[in-house]
């Protein structure tokens, strides 16, 4: 049994939201005594933890500090938070926020710190992105991070707009790897807690500036995890033996549809989207990525991103067989400037001929 320090007990008993940028009971505040960090403000709240902005006093920089804020009698959530930090530590990629430190606070709660990223959630950022090609390029950046994670045998399993941030300089970052699954058996005993612990996230709701609260439900079997509308059918069934890279690809398909329509995916089987996609090729890409039968989906994120790239370049895609009319339209789109110039030249030639024969 681990006893709390006198200072931690005093803080839990007497503190009352005295620190800047915090709200609510003082018991929710992390005890940063004895660490290199100083609390600045609360940034966001998730299913099992709170993210604070903190100052690393040793290196004089701002960091994001994630700490548990819910009851954890058995220590399962602490192990999960530690596991999330370890997963992030093995994913060194520009599209994934790097971890700086991990440890235990004097009040007994596990925490980790990571790079502090200033920016907006993907759904908010889209309000300023009207161009379809620009949205597709954002999607390709997300695919790069997920493809990298898959190459390291890590599944995200909770891809959705709330878990993607676009930074102030255009950087695209995939966040919240708390539900990640490691496909290979880890050698460290620290990551041997149940990777299939059940967490079903509800749709996020804004509770204040830059804050997100996500509802969560748990069951005893640990078989279902993800967000309705974005998680694959095999995840929804709790069929974890069939959860693999194609489960993330399903979520990417739902995310791509959201990027193009600004509409959250329907959770009712057979329900149709109120907003149509720009054309049949993009519809085919979304349909293949989020097919109910996982065998009908893209085999890898690279295949999915290749189809999107080919669409952007005006080339045929693998998800759809083109008709002659489709090929003509695609040829025109790809060479519209040259075609219009030739058409203008021919029109001028005809006009000059008509004038010269008068």
C-alpha positions in Angstrom: 0.0 0.0 0.0 1.3 3.5 -0.9 0.6 6.3 1.6 0.1 9.9 0.5 2.5 12.5 1.8 1.4 15.0 4.4 1.6 17.7 1.8 -0.6 15.8 -0.6 -3.2 15.2 2.2 -3.1 18.8 3.1 -3.7 19.8 -0.6 -6.6 17.4 -1.0 -8.2 18.6 2.2 -7.7 22.4 1.9 -7.0 23.4 -1.7 -9.9 24.9 -3.6 -8.9 25.8 -7.2 -6.3 28.3 -6.1 -3.9 27.7 -9.0 -4.3 29.7 -12.2 -6.3 28.2 -15.0 -7.9 25.4 -12.9 -11.5 24.8 -12.0 -13.4 22.8 -9.4 -12.3 20.9 -6.3 -8.7 21.1 -5.3 -8.6 17.3 -5.2 -8.5 17.4 -9.0 -5.3 19.4 -9.1 -2.1 17.5 -9.7 0.5 17.8 -6.9 3.6 18.8 -8.8 5.8 19.2 -5.7 9.1 17.4 -6.1 8.9 17.5 -9.9 10.5 19.8 -12.4 7.1 21.1 -13.5 4.9 24.1 -12.5 1.2 24.1 -13.3 -0.1 26.7 -15.7 -3.7 25.8 -16.7 -6.0 23.0 -17.6 -6.2 22.4 -21.4 -8.5 19.4 -22.0 -10.2 16.5 -20.3 -10.6 13.0 -21.7 -12.1 9.7 -20.6 -9.6 8.9 -17.8 -7.2 11.9 -17.6 -6.8 15.6 -17.7 -4.2 17.4 -19.8 -2.6 20.5 -18.3 -0.2 23.1 -19.7 2.8 23.1 -17.4 6.3 24.7 -17.4 9.4 22.5 -17.4 11.4 24.7 -15.1 14.6 22.8 -15.8 14.5 23.5 -19.6 12.3 26.6 -19.4 9.7 25.4 -21.9 6.0 24.7 -21.9 4.9 21.1 -22.0 1.6 19.2 -21.9 1.1 17.1 -18.7 -1.4 14.3 -18.7 -2.5 12.9 -15.4 -5.2 10.6 -14.1 -8.2 12.3 -12.5 -10.6 9.4 -11.8 -10.8 6.7 -9.2 -8.3 4.0 -9.8 -8.5 1.5 -7.0 -7.0 -1.4 -8.9 -4.3 0.5 -10.7 -5.6 -0.5 -14.1 -6.0 3.1 -15.4 -2.5 4.0 -14.1 -1.1 1.0 -16.1 -3.0 2.1 -19.1 -1.7 5.7 -18.9 1.8 4.4 -18.5 1.3 2.1 -21.5 0.0 5.0 -23.6 3.2 6.9 -22.8 5.3 3.9 -23.8 3.4 3.5 -27.0 4.0 7.1 -27.9 7.7 6.8 -27.0 8.2 4.2 -29.7 6.4 6.3 -32.3 8.9 9.0 -33.3 7.2 10.7 -36.2 6.5 14.4 -37.0 2.8 13.6 -37.0 2.8 12.1 -33.5 3.4 14.2 -30.4 6.6 13.1 -28.7 6.8 12.1 -25.0 9.3 13.8 -22.8 8.9 12.3 -19.3 6.8 9.8 -17.2 6.5 9.3 -13.5 4.3 9.3 -10.4 3.3 12.4 -8.5 3.4 12.7 -4.7 -0.3 12.3 -4.5 0.1 8.8 -6.1 -1.1 9.6 -9.6 0.7 8.5 -12.7 1.6 11.3 -15.2 3.5 11.8 -18.4 4.6 15.0 -20.2 4.7 15.6 -24.0 5.3 18.3 -26.4 2.8 21.2 -26.0 1.1 21.8 -29.4 -0.8 25.0 -30.1 -3.5 24.6 -32.7 -7.0 23.6 -33.4 -8.9 20.3 -33.5 -9.5 19.0 -37.0 -13.2 19.7 -37.0 -12.6 23.3 -36.0 -9.8 23.7 -38.5 -12.0 22.6 -41.4 -14.1 25.7 -41.0 -11.2 27.6 -42.7 -10.4 25.0 -45.4 -12.9 25.2 -48.3 -10.9 23.5 -51.0 -11.4 19.7 -51.5 -7.7 19.2 -52.6 -6.5 21.0 -49.4 -8.7 18.7 -47.3 -7.4 15.7 -49.1 -3.8 16.8 -48.4 -4.7 17.1 -44.7 -6.0 13.5 -44.9 -2.7 12.3 -46.5 -0.8 13.8 -43.6 -3.0 11.8 -41.1 -2.4 8.7 -43.2 1.4 9.2 -43.0 1.3 9.1 -39.2 -1.0 6.0 -39.1 1.1 4.2 -41.7 4.2 4.8 -39.6 2.4 3.5 -36.5 1.3 0.4 -38.4 4.9 -0.2 -39.5 5.8 -0.2 -35.8 2.9 -2.8 -35.1 0.8 -0.2 -33.3 -3.0 0.3 -34.0 -4.6 3.5 -32.9 -8.2 2.2 -32.7 -9.8 5.6 -31.9 -9.3 7.8 -35.0 -11.8 10.7 -35.2 -11.7 14.5 -35.7 -11.3 15.2 -32.0 -8.1 13.2 -31.9 -6.4 15.1 -34.8 -4.9 18.5 -34.3 -3.6 21.0 -36.8 -0.9 23.2 -35.4 -0.2 26.9 -35.9 2.2 26.2 -38.7 0.1 23.6 -40.5 1.6 20.5 -38.8 -0.9 17.7 -38.5 -0.8 15.6 -35.4 -2.6 12.4 -34.4 -3.4 12.5 -30.7 -4.8 10.3 -27.9 -3.2 6.9 -28.2 -4.8 5.6 -25.0 -6.7 2.8 -26.8 -3.7 1.8 -28.9 -3.1 -1.9 -29.5 0.4 -3.4 -30.0 0.2 -6.2 -32.5 3.5 -7.8 -31.5 4.1 -9.1 -28.0 6.0 -6.5 -26.0 9.1 -7.6 -24.1 8.6 -5.2 -21.2 6.3 -6.4 -18.5 5.2 -2.9 -18.0 3.1 -3.1 -21.1 1.5 -6.5 -20.3 -1.7 -5.2 -18.9 -4.8 -6.2 -20.9 -4.6 -4.4 -24.2 -8.2 -5.2 -24.9 -9.7 -3.4 -21.9 -13.1 -2.1 -22.8 -13.6 1.5 -23.4 -16.4 2.9 -25.6 -16.1 6.6 -26.2 -19.1 8.8 -26.7 -19.1 11.8 -29.0 -17.0 14.6 -27.5 -18.7 17.6 -26.1 -17.1 21.0 -25.6 -17.1 22.1 -22.0 -15.2 25.4 -22.4 -12.5 27.0 -24.4 -10.1 24.3 -25.7 -11.6 21.6 -23.5 -13.1 18.3 -24.6 -14.9 15.9 -22.3 -15.5 12.4 -23.7 -17.9 10.0 -22.0 -16.7 6.4 -21.5 -18.4 3.2 -20.6 -16.6 0.0 -19.5 -17.5 -3.7 -19.2 -16.0 -6.6 -17.5 -14.9 -8.5 -20.6 -12.7 -5.9 -22.3 -13.8 -6.6 -25.8 -15.1 -3.3 -27.3 -13.2 -0.1 -27.8 -13.6 2.9 -30.0 -16.1 5.7 -30.9 -19.5 4.9 -32.5 -19.5 5.8 -36.2 -15.7 5.7 -36.5 -14.9 2.2 -35.1 -15.0 -0.7 -37.4 -17.8 -3.4 -37.2 -15.3 -5.9 -35.7 -14.5 -3.4 -33.0 -18.2 -2.8 -32.3 -18.7 -6.6 -32.1 -15.8 -7.0 -29.7 -14.2 -9.4 -32.1 -10.6 -8.4 -31.2 -9.0 -11.4 -32.9 -10.0 -9.7 -36.2 -8.9 -6.2 -35.2 -5.9 -5.3 -37.3 -4.6 -2.5 -39.6 -7.9 -2.7 -41.6 -9.8 -1.6 -38.5 -7.9 1.7 -38.5 -8.5 1.9 -42.2 -12.2 1.8 -41.6 -11.8 4.7 -39.2 -9.8 6.6 -41.8 -12.6 6.0 -44.3 -15.1 7.5 -41.9 -12.7 10.4 -41.2 -12.2 11.0 -44.9 -16.0 11.2 -45.4 -16.2 13.7 -42.5 -13.4 15.8 -44.1 -15.3 16.0 -47.3 -18.9 16.5 -46.0 -18.3 18.0 -42.5 -20.9 15.5 -41.3 -20.3 12.9 -38.5 -20.7 9.3 -39.7 -24.1 7.7 -39.3 -24.3 5.0 -36.6 -27.6 3.5 -37.9 -27.1 0.7 -40.4 -28.1 1.8 -43.9 -28.5 5.4 -43.0 -27.4 7.7 -45.8 -25.4 10.9 -45.5 -27.2 14.2 -45.9 -24.3 15.6 -47.8 -23.1 14.1 -51.1 -19.4 13.6 -51.8 -17.8 15.7 -54.6 -17.7 12.9 -57.1 -18.0 9.1 -57.6 -14.3 8.5 -57.3 -14.1 9.9 -53.8 -17.3 8.0 -52.9 -15.6 4.8 -54.1 -12.5 5.5 -52.0 -14.6 6.2 -48.8 -16.8 3.1 -49.5 -13.8 0.8 -50.0 -12.0 2.1 -46.9 -15.0 1.7 -44.7 -16.5 -1.5 -46.1 -18.4 -3.6 -43.6 -16.4 -6.7 -44.7 -12.8 -6.0 -43.7 -11.6 -8.2 -46.5 -13.1 -5.7 -49.0 -11.1 -2.7 -47.5 -7.8 -1.5 -48.5 -5.1 -3.9 -47.3 -2.9 -1.0 -46.0 -3.0 2.7 -45.2 -0.4 3.1 -48.0 -2.9 1.7 -50.6 -5.6 4.1 -49.3 -3.3 7.1 -49.4 -2.1 6.1 -52.9 -5.6 6.2 -54.2 -6.2 9.6 -52.7 -2.9 10.8 -54.2 -3.8 9.4 -57.6 -7.2 11.2 -57.4 -5.4 14.5 -56.6 -3.1 13.9 -59.6 -6.0 13.2 -62.0 -5.1 9.5 -62.4 -7.3 6.5 -62.2 -7.9 4.9 -58.8 -8.0 1.3 -57.8 -11.3 1.6 -55.9 -13.4 2.1 -59.0 -13.6 0.9 -62.6 -13.9 3.8 -64.9 -16.4 4.1 -67.8 -15.4 5.9 -71.1 -17.3 9.0 -69.9 -15.4 8.9 -66.6 -12.1 8.7 -68.4 -13.1 11.7 -70.6 -14.1 13.8 -67.6 -10.9 12.9 -65.7 -8.8 13.7 -68.8 -10.5 17.0 -69.1 -9.9 17.9 -65.5 -6.3 16.9 -65.7 -5.6 18.8 -68.9 -8.3 21.6 -68.7 -5.9 24.5 -69.2 -4.3 23.0 -72.3 -7.6 22.0 -73.7 -9.1 25.4 -73.2 -6.0 27.0 -74.8 -6.3 24.7 -77.8 -10.0 25.4 -78.1 -9.4 29.1 -77.9 -6.7 28.9 -80.6 -9.0 26.8 -82.9 -11.9 29.3 -82.3 -9.7 32.2 -83.3 -8.4 30.3 -86.4 -12.0 29.6 -87.5 -13.0 33.2 -86.9 -10.0 34.5 -88.9 -10.9 32.2 -91.8 -14.5 33.4 -91.8 -13.4 37.0 -91.8 -10.8 36.4 -94.6 -13.5 34.9 -96.9 -15.9 37.8 -96.7 
